[in-house]
Amino acid sequence: QAHAHALALACAQAAGEAPPAKAERLRTERRLAAEMIDMHLRRLLLDWPPSLGFEPRINRYAEFHRRLLHAGEHENDFLLGGEVLDLVARELLAGFFNQIRMPHGIGEFLDRLAGGGSLSSILSELIAHGPSTVPPERRTALLGTLSADAWVAAVGAWPSAEFIRHPRYAGEAAETGPLARHAASPLVRLLLERGNRISARLFAKAIDVADCASTMRHPGSEEVAPLIDACQAAPDVGVARVITARGALLCWVRLAEGRIADCAIVPAGAWNLQPDGVYCREAMCLQATAGDPEALKKRLRWLMLAIDPSLPFVVELVAEEDASAAPAST
């Protein structure tokens, strides 16, 4: 739905149409929030558990998936958002909600993980495998949410072909997903400071799920940026920005005689998998434990899964004499 809503709103802005009515805007926010929840839960309940030796929670995901598909179409969104919040608090990260005080330091953080929760078990396993050392100069910039107007100011009325292939901000590669949105969270920051960057991304996904559940209950809150935003970049040119589970989705549309003459879309995944993007940067910093290539492959898979590509992937290790600049992922 993110792509469809981005295209529709960019077209409306290019045509100079009035903004949608408030009821329609709130309905769109609920639908986009539900789509984000569904994408995150697919990873957290289906894909991550087996990667660390746990059983996938197929039935639990299916229960929510069926209902999230129809969000925005009825008056049950408030109730569904509450059930998603319960899922986070009682099943994913139960140990963090059994005590009022926020954990201080990694010791208390690990104690909370031991307090229960399916995601807590995954995070415990990841942390037990040790941090990934990424030198400051190799870390990708974390880019928070920008408005459509800000993107036009940074990129221009129409993006270059190079930007569409390899998007950058201020000339630098950037990460725009959950980690970028929640890097200021004390618990995410704690994991980042210890070098547990993959775990930090998973914890940020859980925060995303809770935030989107709150949006389903109370869309249009002034405390958070809207999930979709658009503006007119130039006469007959509209731009839309959508916050998605994987990062910032950008869409430019040019109209001519009332029809789409050109369209440029930068999918969220384009930020992470470019040659100088976050995956290549962090993958090059990973090292095999005691020379164990299988351990390295596991870490590379976890890194890719944490970045959340939009397509199925395979990670392969190539002999040094035949290798290119980075470990191969397809």
Steps between C-alpha positions, in 0.01 A plus 500: 500500500788740563588519130139548394435775753828673413415503130145621557602784731791607277259517205255708701773743599628525142146584386467765770206327665389583851630271778280201584230547762604431859304174519675367189843607629443317829375190317816501288718533811330198656546294185868589470553429870334160462720416202812589699388284791433208268843525335678522835304210650580284198868546578474482879265201518584299186851578375711579806411206730625219270818696422598448866355155561150594622165394359325754276168624638300433186151489650554813710617694196207372292253624761626855470573489127139427405372791707772750410419455130163666559611785725344832416185336368307475827477635852701221661839663440508638855449152644750340261762760589450415867550130432825574316620702800415201722700276267807719546459533877395145588661281235787670318669697780318391814798551731515870420139559604503307828688781675439872501860619501689505172814280504828684556802332348537180304476282813146613577416487129599132491298437817192641327563277199512202736162611636321352201385569148563334163691799365692520828628145439618597152673812630671300775642257244622780275668685787663175616673475162683823578501850352598595147774759503429771244751788513336844521625592154325193353164555665219608273326824593163451672250726328183578692164578343496793257197673352430499126600869490834414661564233239431746219742745661766228523449323166330753276177511306597181316754235607801409290537151356790442741285594800228258392753214474710590803319752722713714728440790735742793506731290282517211747339157521235488772282255691134605517326201662390422857851539644524853360153587631569372852873555546423753774312239706706429816484122456585510130785738579625260769528221245667726245760617751593138573531417131188278492375665182296205373322470836442876499321469166273226634416697811423801279261283299311416820475872581371556146231237554387669822504847341297380202252331733458834676445664161222252427335604824568873478597601144598858430683559829707817491772328705619285208567571133225384262579176322430664164576854390499675162561835335516663157867523400438703183209567263352161405750316724397335826710323763387255767693352791379191685646353818513123449627204700822503296558875487411806295305445178516798262284559193519778240228544235492736200168566325441616144150574373352332803691174455811355660790596274776371729534330835805435718483276805779442752402188698600475863735210433711704259660682793642188662624281215696745286878449464579743783186427700463371852515130410829520312654727761412281796553169320859599426558548874378153600761236572472123529513369857819294536518477123156336478345595163158363596490732801579789267222395261256498791595855595469614139152345478396664827627835377305468175188387685529794740525742208190330358535469120183492294604183312618153604877487536794260518835579662807332354868518594737525204869407503720806544669476162157503331325737739374842415493789747249341740358163607249393237131530573227446244 
